[in-house]
Amino acid sequence: MPVPKYRTSRSKARMRRGHERMAEIAVAECPHCHESKLPHRVCPHCGYYNGMEIVAAAKGKD
């Protein structure tokens, strides 16, 4: 079984593992209430998605 002849330096190992970082979370603005939300999901603040009220938001609860 092949074995590396020399130890891989920290720099080379970290360059190879550069793609393993966590991706940034995408955030979109709700067109109805202008709060931030996850894209392609119902807004947790107002309950709207694609211009329609999907979930009735709790009124008076802040």
DRENMAR-934980 format. One record per residue: residue in one letter; chain; x, y, z of N, C-alpha, C in turn. Coordinates in Angstrom, 2 decimals. Each point is the difference from the previous one (the first is absolute). Example, Ala and Ser with C-alpha at 12.3 -4.5 7.8 and 13.67 -1.06 7.14 Angstrom:
+------+-------+---------+---------+---------+---------+---------+---------+---------+---------+---------+
| resn | chain |   neast |  nnorth |     nup |  caeast | canorth |    caup |   ceast |  cnorth |     cup |
+------+-------+---------+---------+---------+---------+---------+---------+---------+---------+---------+
|    a |     A |   13.19 |   -5.69 |    7.80 |   -0.89 |    1.19 |    0.00 |    0.90 |    1.20 |    0.00 |
|    s |     A |   -0.35 |    1.05 |   -0.72 |    0.82 |    1.19 |    0.06 |   -0.77 |    1.09 |    0.73 |
+------+-------+---------+---------+---------+---------+---------+---------+---------+---------+---------+
// end
This chain:
+------+-------+---------+---------+---------+---------+---------+---------+---------+---------+---------+
| resn | chain |   neast |  nnorth |     nup |  caeast | canorth |    caup |   ceast |  cnorth |     cup |
+------+-------+---------+---------+---------+---------+---------+---------+---------+---------+---------+
|    m |     A |    0.84 |   -1.17 |    0.00 |   -0.84 |    1.17 |    0.00 |    0.89 |    1.25 |    0.00 |
|    p |     A |   -0.26 |    0.96 |   -0.89 |    0.86 |    1.17 |   -0.06 |   -0.17 |    0.90 |    1.23 |
|    v |     A |    1.11 |    0.51 |    0.43 |    0.04 |    0.88 |    1.18 |    0.75 |    1.26 |   -0.40 |
|    p |     A |   -0.42 |    1.18 |    0.46 |    0.73 |    1.22 |   -0.34 |    1.45 |   -0.06 |    0.49 |
|    k |     A |    0.91 |    0.45 |   -0.84 |    1.42 |   -0.03 |    0.37 |    0.32 |    1.07 |    1.02 |
|    y |     A |   -0.67 |    1.16 |   -0.09 |    0.26 |    1.11 |    0.90 |   -1.31 |    0.47 |    0.63 |
|    r |     A |    0.13 |    0.58 |    1.15 |   -1.17 |    0.54 |    0.70 |   -0.55 |    1.19 |   -0.80 |
|    t |     A |   -1.33 |    0.09 |   -0.12 |   -0.63 |    1.12 |   -0.69 |   -0.03 |    1.19 |    0.95 |
|    s |     A |    0.47 |    1.14 |   -0.47 |    0.04 |    1.19 |    0.85 |   -1.41 |    0.49 |    0.30 |
|    r |     A |   -0.14 |    0.82 |    1.04 |   -1.31 |    0.55 |    0.36 |   -0.56 |    0.84 |   -1.14 |
|    s |     A |    0.87 |    0.74 |   -0.65 |   -0.44 |    0.87 |   -1.10 |   -0.59 |   -0.83 |   -1.14 |
|    k |     A |    0.68 |   -1.06 |   -0.40 |   -0.49 |   -0.83 |   -1.10 |   -1.30 |   -0.71 |    0.38 |
|    a |     A |   -0.08 |   -0.48 |    1.24 |   -1.21 |   -0.69 |    0.45 |   -1.17 |    0.96 |    0.03 |
|    r |     A |    0.21 |    1.22 |    0.47 |   -1.08 |    0.98 |    0.08 |   -0.41 |    0.50 |   -1.38 |
|    m |     A |    0.95 |    0.08 |   -0.93 |   -0.36 |    0.38 |   -1.37 |   -0.88 |   -1.08 |   -0.64 |
|    r |     A |    0.30 |   -1.25 |    0.29 |   -0.78 |   -1.10 |   -0.55 |   -1.40 |   -0.03 |    0.59 |
|    r |     A |   -0.12 |    0.41 |    1.26 |   -1.30 |   -0.04 |    0.68 |   -0.74 |    1.33 |   -0.08 |
|    g |     A |    0.35 |    0.84 |   -0.92 |   -0.62 |    1.32 |   -0.11 |   -1.47 |   -0.02 |   -0.32 |
|    h |     A |   -0.49 |   -1.06 |   -0.61 |   -1.41 |   -0.08 |   -0.37 |   -0.88 |   -0.51 |    1.13 |
|    e |     A |    0.56 |   -0.38 |    1.12 |   -0.77 |   -0.58 |    1.10 |   -0.58 |    1.04 |    0.94 |
|    r |     A |    0.12 |    1.27 |   -0.34 |   -0.55 |    1.02 |    0.88 |   -1.52 |    0.02 |   -0.10 |
|    m |     A |   -0.64 |    0.59 |    1.00 |   -1.46 |    0.07 |   -0.01 |   -0.45 |    1.09 |   -0.96 |
|    a |     A |   -1.09 |   -0.26 |   -0.67 |   -0.55 |    0.99 |   -0.93 |   -0.80 |    1.04 |    0.77 |
|    e |     A |   -0.02 |    1.23 |   -0.54 |   -0.79 |    1.05 |    0.62 |   -1.49 |   -0.28 |   -0.18 |
|    i |     A |   -0.77 |    0.37 |    0.98 |   -1.44 |   -0.18 |   -0.09 |   -0.58 |    1.11 |   -0.86 |
|    a |     A |   -0.76 |   -0.38 |   -1.02 |   -0.62 |    0.98 |   -0.88 |   -1.20 |    0.61 |    0.72 |
|    v |     A |   -0.10 |    1.33 |   -0.05 |   -1.11 |    0.70 |    0.63 |   -0.63 |    0.90 |   -1.04 |
|    a |     A |   -1.33 |   -0.03 |   -0.07 |   -0.74 |    0.84 |   -0.93 |   -0.89 |    0.94 |    0.80 |
|    e |     A |   -0.44 |    1.07 |   -0.66 |   -0.90 |    0.96 |    0.64 |   -1.42 |   -0.33 |   -0.41 |
|    c |     A |   -0.89 |   -0.04 |    0.97 |   -1.41 |   -0.25 |   -0.27 |   -0.57 |    1.22 |   -0.73 |
|    p |     A |   -0.63 |   -0.18 |   -1.17 |   -0.55 |    1.15 |   -0.72 |   -1.22 |    0.60 |    0.68 |
|    h |     A |   -0.60 |   -0.74 |    0.91 |   -1.21 |    0.50 |    0.66 |    0.32 |    0.82 |    1.24 |
|    c |     A |    0.83 |   -0.53 |    0.91 |    0.29 |    0.71 |    1.26 |    1.45 |    0.49 |    0.09 |
|    h |     A |    0.83 |   -0.33 |   -0.98 |    1.39 |    0.44 |   -0.09 |    0.87 |   -0.50 |    1.15 |
|    e |     A |   -0.38 |   -1.11 |    0.62 |    0.85 |   -0.66 |    0.99 |    0.85 |   -1.03 |   -0.73 |
|    s |     A |    1.09 |   -0.43 |    0.61 |    0.84 |   -1.00 |   -0.63 |   -0.58 |   -1.39 |    0.25 |
|    k |     A |    0.11 |   -0.87 |   -1.02 |   -0.52 |   -1.36 |    0.07 |    0.84 |   -0.89 |   -0.88 |
|    l |     A |   -0.18 |   -1.31 |    0.12 |    0.68 |   -0.94 |   -0.87 |   -0.70 |   -0.01 |   -1.35 |
|    p |     A |    0.74 |   -0.09 |   -1.10 |   -0.64 |    0.02 |   -1.31 |   -0.86 |   -1.24 |   -0.24 |
|    h |     A |   -1.07 |    0.15 |   -0.77 |   -0.93 |   -1.07 |   -0.38 |   -0.70 |   -0.60 |    1.21 |
|    r |     A |   -0.24 |    0.82 |    1.02 |   -0.72 |   -0.46 |    1.19 |   -0.99 |    1.07 |    0.43 |
|    v |     A |   -1.00 |   -0.41 |    0.75 |   -0.99 |    0.93 |    0.53 |    0.70 |    0.91 |    1.01 |
|    c |     A |   -0.33 |    1.28 |   -0.05 |    0.59 |    0.97 |    0.93 |   -0.51 |   -0.29 |    1.41 |
|    p |     A |    0.90 |   -0.18 |    0.97 |   -0.46 |   -0.29 |    1.37 |   -0.62 |    1.21 |    0.69 |
|    h |     A |    0.22 |    1.20 |   -0.55 |   -0.51 |    1.21 |    0.63 |   -1.43 |    0.33 |   -0.43 |
|    c |     A |   -0.28 |   -0.11 |   -1.29 |   -1.32 |    0.38 |   -0.50 |   -0.80 |   -1.17 |   -0.56 |
|    g |     A |    0.64 |   -1.12 |   -0.29 |   -0.71 |   -1.18 |   -0.50 |   -0.29 |    0.02 |   -1.49 |
|    y |     A |    0.63 |    0.92 |   -0.75 |   -0.25 |    0.09 |   -1.43 |    1.06 |   -0.75 |   -0.79 |
|    y |     A |   -0.41 |   -0.55 |   -1.14 |    0.92 |   -0.61 |   -0.96 |   -0.57 |    0.20 |   -1.39 |
|    n |     A |    0.79 |    0.53 |   -0.90 |   -0.39 |    0.21 |   -1.39 |   -1.24 |    0.88 |   -0.12 |
|    g |     A |   -0.11 |    1.01 |    0.87 |   -1.10 |    0.95 |   -0.06 |   -1.30 |   -0.48 |    0.62 |
|    m |     A |    0.00 |   -1.19 |    0.61 |   -1.21 |   -0.54 |    0.61 |    0.25 |   -0.30 |    1.46 |
|    e |     A |   -1.04 |    0.20 |    0.84 |    0.15 |   -0.34 |    1.40 |   -0.19 |   -1.51 |    0.14 |
|    i |     A |    1.04 |   -0.68 |    0.44 |   -0.01 |   -1.44 |    0.12 |   -0.30 |   -0.40 |    1.45 |
|    v |     A |    0.64 |    0.67 |    0.93 |   -0.15 |   -0.29 |    1.41 |   -0.52 |    1.26 |    0.67 |
|    a |     A |   -1.04 |   -0.12 |    0.79 |   -0.51 |    1.16 |    0.74 |    0.99 |    0.34 |    1.10 |
|    a |     A |    0.58 |    1.20 |   -0.05 |    0.97 |    0.41 |    1.00 |   -0.72 |    0.34 |    1.30 |
|    a |     A |    0.67 |   -0.26 |    1.14 |   -0.58 |    0.31 |    1.30 |   -0.02 |    1.51 |    0.17 |
|    k |     A |   -1.15 |    0.56 |    0.17 |   -0.16 |    1.45 |    0.14 |    0.20 |    0.42 |    1.46 |
|    g |     A |    0.68 |    1.13 |    0.20 |    0.19 |    0.57 |    1.33 |    1.02 |   -0.73 |    0.84 |
|    k |     A |    0.74 |   -0.88 |   -0.57 |    1.00 |   -0.75 |    0.75 |    1.38 |    0.40 |   -0.48 |
|    d |     A |    0.72 |    0.81 |    0.75 |    1.34 |    0.45 |   -0.40 |    1.00 |   -0.35 |    1.01 |
+------+-------+---------+---------+---------+---------+---------+---------+---------+---------+---------+
// end
